[in-house]
Amino acid sequence: VAGENITAAESRIRDADIAFETAKFVRNQILVQAGTSILAQANTLPQQALALLQ
C-alpha cells in the first residue's frame, strides 16, 4: 500500500510539473509571436513614410 501511495504521489508531482512547463512554453510562444508582430509593424512604418515621400 505504501508503495502505491508513493507511486501515486510521484505521478501527481510529475503531472503538475508537465502542466506548469506547458503553461510556461505557451506563454513564451505568445510573447515571441507578439514580438514578431511588433517588429513587423515597426518595419512597415518607415516603408509607408518613404512611399508617401515618393
KASULQUI-V936068 format. One record per run of one state. SS is the DSSP state (A for helix, B for strand, O for the rest). FROM is the first residue (numbers start at 0). LEN is the number of residues. If there is no record, write none. Layout:
SS;FROM;LEN  SS;FROM;LEN
//
This chain:
O;0;1  A;1;52  O;53;1
//
